[in-house]
Structure formats: structure tokens, C-alpha cells
């Protein structure tokens, strides 16, 4: 499992688990998925989304 860390001034550090999915019958096409790795990161993402939609 790989992790990515991002720091946003509004909410602090966010930690994500990364997943890479290959697309069948494509020439190297992949889908990257970032999922919050802990409750604090999930709350931070929710806060950013609330701020974004205002």
C-alpha cells in the first residue's frame, strides 16, 4: 500500500491511501484513486468539500 500526504492550510495534513487500477485493453491507461487513510483525513476532505460548495 502506498500513501500520499498533502498539506492544506485550511485543514492541515491529509493522508491518502493510493490505488492504481489498470484499464483492460488500453495502452498503459491507469486510474489513480485516493482514499482518506484515517478519520482526521476524511474529516479534512469533508471540510474542504463544504468550503468548496459555498
PQR file of N, CA, C, O and H, with PARSE charges and radii, in Angstrom:
ATOM      1  N   UNK A   1       0.856  -1.177   0.000 -0.4000 1.5000
ATOM      2  CA  UNK A   1       0.000   0.000   0.000 -0.0000 2.0000
ATOM      3  C   UNK A   1       0.900   1.238   0.000  0.5500 1.7000
ATOM      4  O   UNK A   1       1.887   1.299   0.733 -0.5500 1.4000
ATOM      5  N   UNK A   2       0.554   2.196  -0.811 -0.4000 1.5000
ATOM      6  CA  UNK A   2       1.285   3.459  -0.854 -0.0000 2.0000
ATOM      7  C   UNK A   2       0.402   4.561  -0.274  0.5500 1.7000
ATOM      8  O   UNK A   2      -0.827   4.501  -0.331 -0.5500 1.4000
ATOM      9  H   UNK A   2      -0.247   2.145  -1.406  0.4000 1.0000
ATOM     10  N   UNK A   3       1.062   5.557   0.278 -0.4000 1.5000
ATOM     11  CA  UNK A   3       0.355   6.681   0.878 -0.0000 2.0000
ATOM     12  C   UNK A   3       0.839   7.982   0.269  0.5500 1.7000
ATOM     13  O   UNK A   3       1.997   8.105  -0.131 -0.5500 1.4000
ATOM     14  H   UNK A   3       2.060   5.606   0.324  0.4000 1.0000
ATOM     15  N   UNK A   4      -0.051   8.938   0.206 -0.4000 1.5000
ATOM     16  CA  UNK A   4       0.272  10.303  -0.225 -0.0000 2.0000
ATOM     17  C   UNK A   4      -0.134  11.235   0.894  0.5500 1.7000
ATOM     18  O   UNK A   4      -1.186  11.069   1.511 -0.5500 1.4000
ATOM     19  H   UNK A   4      -0.991   8.838   0.531  0.4000 1.0000
ATOM     20  N   UNK A   5       0.701  12.203   1.146 -0.4000 1.5000
ATOM     21  CA  UNK A   5       0.411  13.213   2.171 -0.0000 2.0000
ATOM     22  C   UNK A   5       0.301  14.570   1.501  0.5500 1.7000
ATOM     23  O   UNK A   5       1.168  14.961   0.719 -0.5500 1.4000
ATOM     24  H   UNK A   5       1.556  12.338   0.646  0.4000 1.0000
ATOM     25  N   UNK A   6      -0.759  15.278   1.810 -0.4000 1.5000
ATOM     26  CA  UNK A   6      -0.971  16.630   1.315 -0.0000 2.0000
ATOM     27  C   UNK A   6      -1.215  17.535   2.510  0.5500 1.7000
ATOM     28  O   UNK A   6      -1.843  17.138   3.492 -0.5500 1.4000
ATOM     29  H   UNK A   6      -1.463  14.961   2.445  0.4000 1.0000
ATOM     30  N   UNK A   7      -0.716  18.742   2.413 -0.4000 1.5000
ATOM     31  CA  UNK A   7      -0.967  19.718   3.473 -0.0000 2.0000
ATOM     32  C   UNK A   7      -1.762  20.863   2.872  0.5500 1.7000
ATOM     33  O   UNK A   7      -1.338  21.506   1.912 -0.5500 1.4000
ATOM     34  H   UNK A   7      -0.206  19.064   1.615  0.4000 1.0000
ATOM     35  N   UNK A   8      -2.923  21.099   3.461 -0.4000 1.5000
ATOM     36  CA  UNK A   8      -3.787  22.212   3.062 -0.0000 2.0000
ATOM     37  C   UNK A   8      -3.876  23.169   4.230  0.5500 1.7000
ATOM     38  O   UNK A   8      -4.179  22.744   5.345 -0.5500 1.4000
ATOM     39  H   UNK A   8      -3.268  20.576   4.241  0.4000 1.0000
ATOM     40  N   UNK A   9      -3.621  24.448   4.010 -0.4000 1.5000
ATOM     41  CA  UNK A   9      -3.660  25.405   5.120 -0.0000 2.0000
ATOM     42  C   UNK A   9      -4.995  25.414   5.864  0.5500 1.7000
ATOM     43  O   UNK A   9      -5.039  25.674   7.066 -0.5500 1.4000
ATOM     44  H   UNK A   9      -3.374  24.793   3.104  0.4000 1.0000
ATOM     45  N   UNK A  10      -6.078  25.132   5.148 -0.4000 1.5000
ATOM     46  CA  UNK A  10      -7.405  25.198   5.754 -0.0000 2.0000
ATOM     47  C   UNK A  10      -7.663  24.067   6.751  0.5500 1.7000
ATOM     48  O   UNK A  10      -8.391  24.254   7.726 -0.5500 1.4000
ATOM     49  H   UNK A  10      -6.043  24.921   4.171  0.4000 1.0000
ATOM     50  N   UNK A  11      -7.066  22.890   6.510 -0.4000 1.5000
ATOM     51  CA  UNK A  11      -7.390  21.722   7.327 -0.0000 2.0000
ATOM     52  C   UNK A  11      -6.166  20.970   7.849  0.5500 1.7000
ATOM     53  O   UNK A  11      -6.312  20.046   8.650 -0.5500 1.4000
ATOM     54  H   UNK A  11      -6.475  22.738   5.719  0.4000 1.0000
ATOM     55  N   UNK A  12      -4.976  21.342   7.417 -0.4000 1.5000
ATOM     56  CA  UNK A  12      -3.766  20.658   7.873 -0.0000 2.0000
ATOM     57  C   UNK A  12      -3.389  19.493   6.976  0.5500 1.7000
ATOM     58  O   UNK A  12      -3.688  19.489   5.782 -0.5500 1.4000
ATOM     59  H   UNK A  12      -4.856  22.092   6.767  0.4000 1.0000
ATOM     60  N   UNK A  13      -2.725  18.500   7.568 -0.4000 1.5000
ATOM     61  CA  UNK A  13      -2.230  17.367   6.796 -0.0000 2.0000
ATOM     62  C   UNK A  13      -3.345  16.370   6.499  0.5500 1.7000
ATOM     63  O   UNK A  13      -4.138  16.024   7.374 -0.5500 1.4000
ATOM     64  H   UNK A  13      -2.483  18.503   8.538  0.4000 1.0000
ATOM     65  N   UNK A  14      -3.388  15.918   5.252 -0.4000 1.5000
ATOM     66  CA  UNK A  14      -4.321  14.883   4.814 -0.0000 2.0000
ATOM     67  C   UNK A  14      -3.494  13.700   4.330  0.5500 1.7000
ATOM     68  O   UNK A  14      -2.541  13.875   3.570 -0.5500 1.4000
ATOM     69  H   UNK A  14      -2.743  16.199   4.542  0.4000 1.0000
ATOM     70  N   UNK A  15      -3.853  12.505   4.764 -0.4000 1.5000
ATOM     71  CA  UNK A  15      -3.141  11.292   4.365 -0.0000 2.0000
ATOM     72  C   UNK A  15      -4.098  10.427   3.553  0.5500 1.7000
ATOM     73  O   UNK A  15      -5.225  10.167   3.975 -0.5500 1.4000
ATOM     74  H   UNK A  15      -4.627  12.363   5.381  0.4000 1.0000
ATOM     75  N   UNK A  16      -3.639   9.987   2.389 -0.4000 1.5000
ATOM     76  CA  UNK A  16      -4.458   9.178   1.492 -0.0000 2.0000
ATOM     77  C   UNK A  16      -3.776   7.860   1.175  0.5500 1.7000
ATOM     78  O   UNK A  16      -2.559   7.808   0.996 -0.5500 1.4000
ATOM     79  H   UNK A  16      -2.723  10.198   2.046  0.4000 1.0000
ATOM     80  N   UNK A  17      -4.563   6.795   1.105 -0.4000 1.5000
ATOM     81  CA  UNK A  17      -4.106   5.529   0.538 -0.0000 2.0000
ATOM     82  C   UNK A  17      -4.295   5.639  -0.966  0.5500 1.7000
ATOM     83  O   UNK A  17      -5.312   6.148  -1.436 -0.5500 1.4000
ATOM     84  H   UNK A  17      -5.552   6.837   1.250  0.4000 1.0000
ATOM     85  N   UNK A  18      -3.325   5.166  -1.708 -0.4000 1.5000
ATOM     86  CA  UNK A  18      -3.442   5.232  -3.162 -0.0000 2.0000
ATOM     87  C   UNK A  18      -3.664   3.845  -3.741  0.5500 1.7000
ATOM     88  O   UNK A  18      -3.090   2.859  -3.278 -0.5500 1.4000
ATOM     89  H   UNK A  18      -2.498   4.753  -1.326  0.4000 1.0000
ATOM     90  N   UNK A  19      -4.496   3.792  -4.746 -0.4000 1.5000
ATOM     91  CA  UNK A  19      -4.728   2.566  -5.504 -0.0000 2.0000
ATOM     92  C   UNK A  19      -4.575   2.907  -6.976  0.5500 1.7000
ATOM     93  O   UNK A  19      -5.026   3.960  -7.425 -0.5500 1.4000
ATOM     94  H   UNK A  19      -4.962   4.593  -5.122  0.4000 1.0000
ATOM     95  N   UNK A  20      -3.945   2.026  -7.718 -0.4000 1.5000
ATOM     96  CA  UNK A  20      -3.775   2.213  -9.153 -0.0000 2.0000
ATOM     97  C   UNK A  20      -4.462   1.049  -9.849  0.5500 1.7000
ATOM     98  O   UNK A  20      -4.137  -0.113  -9.606 -0.5500 1.4000
ATOM     99  H   UNK A  20      -3.578   1.170  -7.352  0.4000 1.0000
ATOM    100  N   UNK A  21      -5.398   1.367 -10.702 -0.4000 1.5000
ATOM    101  CA  UNK A  21      -6.156   0.356 -11.430 -0.0000 2.0000
ATOM    102  C   UNK A  21      -5.805   0.442 -12.909  0.5500 1.7000
ATOM    103  O   UNK A  21      -5.847   1.522 -13.498 -0.5500 1.4000
ATOM    104  H   UNK A  21      -5.662   2.311 -10.900  0.4000 1.0000
ATOM    105  N   UNK A  22      -5.465  -0.678 -13.502 -0.4000 1.5000
ATOM    106  CA  UNK A  22      -5.175  -0.725 -14.938 -0.0000 2.0000
ATOM    107  C   UNK A  22      -6.473  -0.881 -15.704  0.5500 1.7000
ATOM    108  O   UNK A  22      -7.389  -1.579 -15.271 -0.5500 1.4000
ATOM    109  H   UNK A  22      -5.431  -1.556 -13.023  0.4000 1.0000
ATOM    110  N   UNK A  23      -6.537  -0.222 -16.845 -0.4000 1.5000
ATOM    111  CA  UNK A  23      -7.714  -0.322 -17.705 -0.0000 2.0000
ATOM    112  C   UNK A  23      -7.411  -1.377 -18.768  0.5500 1.7000
ATOM    113  O   UNK A  23      -6.463  -1.247 -19.542 -0.5500 1.4000
ATOM    114  H   UNK A  23      -5.793   0.345 -17.197  0.4000 1.0000
ATOM    115  N   UNK A  24      -8.231  -2.416 -18.786 -0.4000 1.5000
ATOM    116  CA  UNK A  24      -8.031  -3.503 -19.750 -0.0000 2.0000
ATOM    117  C   UNK A  24      -8.090  -2.992 -21.185  0.5500 1.7000
ATOM    118  O   UNK A  24      -8.818  -2.052 -21.502 -0.5500 1.4000
ATOM    119  H   UNK A  24      -9.001  -2.521 -18.157  0.4000 1.0000
ATOM    120  N   UNK A  25      -7.311  -3.632 -22.033 -0.4000 1.5000
ATOM    121  CA  UNK A  25      -7.296  -3.326 -23.469 -0.0000 2.0000
ATOM    122  C   UNK A  25      -6.983  -1.864 -23.766  0.5500 1.7000
ATOM    123  O   UNK A  25      -7.486  -1.302 -24.738 -0.5500 1.4000
ATOM    124  H   UNK A  25      -6.719  -4.396 -21.776  0.4000 1.0000
ATOM    125  N   UNK A  26      -6.156  -1.254 -22.932 -0.4000 1.5000
ATOM    126  CA  UNK A  26      -5.733   0.123 -23.189 -0.0000 2.0000
ATOM    127  C   UNK A  26      -4.210   0.143 -23.263  0.5500 1.7000
ATOM    128  O   UNK A  26      -3.543  -0.778 -22.790 -0.5500 1.4000
ATOM    129  H   UNK A  26      -5.747  -1.711 -22.142  0.4000 1.0000
ATOM    130  N   UNK A  27      -3.693   1.157 -23.835 -0.4000 1.5000
ATOM    131  CA  UNK A  27      -2.243   1.279 -23.986 -0.0000 2.0000
ATOM    132  C   UNK A  27      -1.671   2.053 -22.804  0.5500 1.7000
ATOM    133  O   UNK A  27      -1.343   3.234 -22.923 -0.5500 1.4000
ATOM    134  H   UNK A  27      -4.235   1.905 -24.218  0.4000 1.0000
ATOM    135  N   UNK A  28      -1.553   1.375 -21.656 -0.4000 1.5000
ATOM    136  CA  UNK A  28      -0.951   1.998 -20.482 -0.0000 2.0000
ATOM    137  C   UNK A  28      -1.865   2.925 -19.707  0.5500 1.7000
ATOM    138  O   UNK A  28      -1.388   3.677 -18.856 -0.5500 1.4000
ATOM    139  H   UNK A  28      -1.819   0.416 -21.559  0.4000 1.0000
ATOM    140  N   UNK A  29      -3.147   2.899 -19.968 -0.4000 1.5000
ATOM    141  CA  UNK A  29      -4.086   3.763 -19.254 -0.0000 2.0000
ATOM    142  C   UNK A  29      -4.339   3.218 -17.853  0.5500 1.7000
ATOM    143  O   UNK A  29      -4.600   2.027 -17.681 -0.5500 1.4000
ATOM    144  H   UNK A  29      -3.535   2.288 -20.659  0.4000 1.0000
ATOM    145  N   UNK A  30      -4.261   4.099 -16.849 -0.4000 1.5000
ATOM    146  CA  UNK A  30      -4.487   3.716 -15.454 -0.0000 2.0000
ATOM    147  C   UNK A  30      -5.390   4.732 -14.781  0.5500 1.7000
ATOM    148  O   UNK A  30      -5.479   5.886 -15.199 -0.5500 1.4000
ATOM    149  H   UNK A  30      -4.049   5.066 -16.988  0.4000 1.0000
ATOM    150  N   UNK A  31      -6.058   4.279 -13.729 -0.4000 1.5000
ATOM    151  CA  UNK A  31      -6.903   5.135 -12.906 -0.0000 2.0000
ATOM    152  C   UNK A  31      -6.290   5.173 -11.512  0.5500 1.7000
ATOM    153  O   UNK A  31      -6.069   4.128 -10.900 -0.5500 1.4000
ATOM    154  H   UNK A  31      -5.985   3.341 -13.389  0.4000 1.0000
ATOM    155  N   UNK A  32      -6.018   6.356 -11.016 -0.4000 1.5000
ATOM    156  CA  UNK A  32      -5.479   6.534  -9.670 -0.0000 2.0000
ATOM    157  C   UNK A  32      -6.611   6.940  -8.742  0.5500 1.7000
ATOM    158  O   UNK A  32      -7.364   7.867  -9.042 -0.5500 1.4000
ATOM    159  H   UNK A  32      -6.198   7.205 -11.513  0.4000 1.0000
ATOM    160  N   UNK A  33      -6.735   6.252  -7.621 -0.4000 1.5000
ATOM    161  CA  UNK A  33      -7.789   6.527  -6.643 -0.0000 2.0000
ATOM    162  C   UNK A  33      -7.125   6.874  -5.317  0.5500 1.7000
ATOM    163  O   UNK A  33      -6.274   6.132  -4.827 -0.5500 1.4000
ATOM    164  H   UNK A  33      -6.124   5.499  -7.377  0.4000 1.0000
ATOM    165  N   UNK A  34      -7.519   8.004  -4.742 -0.4000 1.5000
ATOM    166  CA  UNK A  34      -7.027   8.422  -3.428 -0.0000 2.0000
ATOM    167  C   UNK A  34      -8.173   8.296  -2.433  0.5500 1.7000
ATOM    168  O   UNK A  34      -9.251   8.849  -2.651 -0.5500 1.4000
ATOM    169  H   UNK A  34      -8.211   8.607  -5.140  0.4000 1.0000
ATOM    170  N   UNK A  35      -7.945   7.567  -1.338 -0.4000 1.5000
ATOM    171  CA  UNK A  35      -8.945   7.384  -0.289 -0.0000 2.0000
ATOM    172  C   UNK A  35      -8.357   7.864   1.030  0.5500 1.7000
ATOM    173  O   UNK A  35      -7.212   7.542   1.345 -0.5500 1.4000
ATOM    174  H   UNK A  35      -7.069   7.118  -1.160  0.4000 1.0000
ATOM    175  N   UNK A  36      -9.122   8.627   1.807 -0.4000 1.5000
ATOM    176  CA  UNK A  36      -8.599   9.063   3.106 -0.0000 2.0000
ATOM    177  C   UNK A  36      -8.132   7.862   3.929  0.5500 1.7000
ATOM    178  O   UNK A  36      -8.839   6.860   4.034 -0.5500 1.4000
ATOM    179  H   UNK A  36     -10.053   8.888   1.551  0.4000 1.0000
ATOM    180  N   UNK A  37      -6.932   7.972   4.513 -0.4000 1.5000
ATOM    181  CA  UNK A  37      -6.334   6.860   5.244 -0.0000 2.0000
ATOM    182  C   UNK A  37      -6.764   6.802   6.701  0.5500 1.7000
ATOM    183  O   UNK A  37      -6.565   5.784   7.364 -0.5500 1.4000
ATOM    184  H   UNK A  37      -6.358   8.786   4.428  0.4000 1.0000
ATOM    185  N   UNK A  38      -7.352   7.884   7.208 -0.4000 1.5000
ATOM    186  CA  UNK A  38      -7.756   7.905   8.615 -0.0000 2.0000
ATOM    187  C   UNK A  38      -8.936   8.860   8.791  0.5500 1.7000
ATOM    188  O   UNK A  38      -9.307   9.587   7.869 -0.5500 1.4000
ATOM    189  H   UNK A  38      -7.513   8.711   6.670  0.4000 1.0000
ATOM    190  N   UNK A  39      -9.508   8.846   9.973 -0.4000 1.5000
ATOM    191  CA  UNK A  39     -10.700   9.678  10.246 -0.0000 2.0000
ATOM    192  C   UNK A  39     -10.397  11.162  10.120  0.5500 1.7000
ATOM    193  O   UNK A  39     -11.221  11.917   9.603 -0.5500 1.4000
ATOM    194  H   UNK A  39      -9.207   8.256  10.722  0.4000 1.0000
ATOM    195  N   UNK A  40      -9.234  11.593  10.581 -0.4000 1.5000
ATOM    196  CA  UNK A  40      -8.884  13.018  10.509 -0.0000 2.0000
ATOM    197  C   UNK A  40      -8.792  13.473   9.054  0.5500 1.7000
ATOM    198  O   UNK A  40      -9.229  14.575   8.721 -0.5500 1.4000
ATOM    199  H   UNK A  40      -8.565  10.981  11.001  0.4000 1.0000
ATOM    200  N   UNK A  41      -8.234  12.641   8.199 -0.4000 1.5000
ATOM    201  CA  UNK A  41      -8.144  12.988   6.779 -0.0000 2.0000
ATOM    202  C   UNK A  41      -9.528  13.019   6.134  0.5500 1.7000
ATOM    203  O   UNK A  41      -9.807  13.889   5.310 -0.5500 1.4000
ATOM    204  H   UNK A  41      -7.880  11.746   8.469  0.4000 1.0000
ATOM    205  N   UNK A  42     -10.387  12.084   6.499 -0.4000 1.5000
ATOM    206  CA  UNK A  42     -11.753  12.073   5.965 -0.0000 2.0000
ATOM    207  C   UNK A  42     -12.500  13.340   6.377  0.5500 1.7000
ATOM    208  O   UNK A  42     -13.204  13.939   5.565 -0.5500 1.4000
ATOM    209  H   UNK A  42     -10.160  11.377   7.169  0.4000 1.0000
ATOM    210  N   UNK A  43     -12.348  13.743   7.622 -0.4000 1.5000
ATOM    211  CA  UNK A  43     -12.995  14.991   8.084 -0.0000 2.0000
ATOM    212  C   UNK A  43     -12.422  16.194   7.342  0.5500 1.7000
ATOM    213  O   UNK A  43     -13.163  17.113   6.993 -0.5500 1.4000
ATOM    214  H   UNK A  43     -11.776  13.256   8.282  0.4000 1.0000
ATOM    215  N   UNK A  44     -11.119  16.198   7.098 -0.4000 1.5000
ATOM    216  CA  UNK A  44     -10.497  17.298   6.357 -0.0000 2.0000
ATOM    217  C   UNK A  44     -11.032  17.399   4.944  0.5500 1.7000
ATOM    218  O   UNK A  44     -11.298  18.497   4.457 -0.5500 1.4000
ATOM    219  H   UNK A  44     -10.517  15.452   7.381  0.4000 1.0000
ATOM    220  N   UNK A  45     -11.191  16.264   4.281 -0.4000 1.5000
ATOM    221  CA  UNK A  45     -11.754  16.259   2.926 -0.0000 2.0000
ATOM    222  C   UNK A  45     -13.184  16.768   2.958  0.5500 1.7000
ATOM    223  O   UNK A  45     -13.567  17.572   2.108 -0.5500 1.4000
ATOM    224  H   UNK A  45     -10.975  15.371   4.676  0.4000 1.0000
ATOM    225  N   UNK A  46     -13.975  16.322   3.910 -0.4000 1.5000
ATOM    226  CA  UNK A  46     -15.358  16.795   4.035 -0.0000 2.0000
ATOM    227  C   UNK A  46     -15.401  18.303   4.233  0.5500 1.7000
ATOM    228  O   UNK A  46     -16.246  18.978   3.646 -0.5500 1.4000
ATOM    229  H   UNK A  46     -13.664  15.669   4.600  0.4000 1.0000
ATOM    230  N   UNK A  47     -14.496  18.843   5.057 -0.4000 1.5000
ATOM    231  CA  UNK A  47     -14.449  20.284   5.291 -0.0000 2.0000
ATOM    232  C   UNK A  47     -14.089  21.025   4.008  0.5500 1.7000
ATOM    233  O   UNK A  47     -14.709  22.040   3.689 -0.5500 1.4000
ATOM    234  H   UNK A  47     -13.810  18.294   5.534  0.4000 1.0000
ATOM    235  N   UNK A  48     -13.107  20.537   3.276 -0.4000 1.5000
ATOM    236  CA  UNK A  48     -12.727  21.174   2.013 -0.0000 2.0000
ATOM    237  C   UNK A  48     -13.883  21.166   1.026  0.5500 1.7000
ATOM    238  O   UNK A  48     -14.106  22.152   0.324 -0.5500 1.4000
ATOM    239  H   UNK A  48     -12.604  19.712   3.535  0.4000 1.0000
ATOM    240  N   UNK A  49     -14.627  20.053   0.967 -0.4000 1.5000
ATOM    241  CA  UNK A  49     -15.780  19.985   0.061 -0.0000 2.0000
ATOM    242  C   UNK A  49     -16.869  20.962   0.472  0.5500 1.7000
ATOM    243  O   UNK A  49     -17.474  21.615  -0.378 -0.5500 1.4000
ATOM    244  H   UNK A  49     -14.447  19.252   1.538  0.4000 1.0000
ATOM    245  N   UNK A  50     -17.123  21.065   1.775 -0.4000 1.5000
ATOM    246  CA  UNK A  50     -18.128  22.036   2.248 -0.0000 2.0000
ATOM    247  C   UNK A  50     -17.718  23.457   1.874  0.5500 1.7000
ATOM    248  O   UNK A  50     -18.540  24.242   1.402 -0.5500 1.4000
ATOM    249  H   UNK A  50     -16.631  20.535   2.466  0.4000 1.0000
ATOM    250  N   UNK A  51     -16.442  23.782   2.085 -0.4000 1.5000
ATOM    251  CA  UNK A  51     -15.961  25.125   1.746 -0.0000 2.0000
ATOM    252  C   UNK A  51     -16.040  25.384   0.251  0.5500 1.7000
ATOM    253  O   UNK A  51     -16.356  26.494  -0.177 -0.5500 1.4000
ATOM    254  H   UNK A  51     -15.774  23.144   2.469  0.4000 1.0000
ATOM    255  N   UNK A  52     -15.753  24.363  -0.537 -0.4000 1.5000
ATOM    256  CA  UNK A  52     -15.742  24.493  -1.996 -0.0000 2.0000
ATOM    257  C   UNK A  52     -17.143  24.749  -2.546  0.5500 1.7000
ATOM    258  O   UNK A  52     -17.295  25.483  -3.522 -0.5500 1.4000
ATOM    259  H   UNK A  52     -15.496  23.462  -0.189  0.4000 1.0000
ATOM    260  N   UNK A  53     -18.159  24.161  -1.939 -0.4000 1.5000
ATOM    261  CA  UNK A  53     -19.522  24.266  -2.471 -0.0000 2.0000
ATOM    262  C   UNK A  53     -20.273  25.498  -1.951  0.5500 1.7000
ATOM    263  O   UNK A  53     -21.434  25.709  -2.300 -0.5500 1.4000
ATOM    264  H   UNK A  53     -18.036  23.565  -1.145  0.4000 1.0000
ATOM    265  N   UNK A  54     -19.634  26.281  -1.149 -0.4000 1.5000
ATOM    266  CA  UNK A  54     -20.314  27.508  -0.659 -0.0000 2.0000
ATOM    267  C   UNK A  54     -20.285  28.594  -1.685  0.5500 1.7000
ATOM    268  O   UNK A  54     -20.805  29.684  -1.446 -0.5500 1.4000
ATOM    269  H   UNK A  54     -18.690  26.109  -0.866  0.4000 1.0000
TER
END
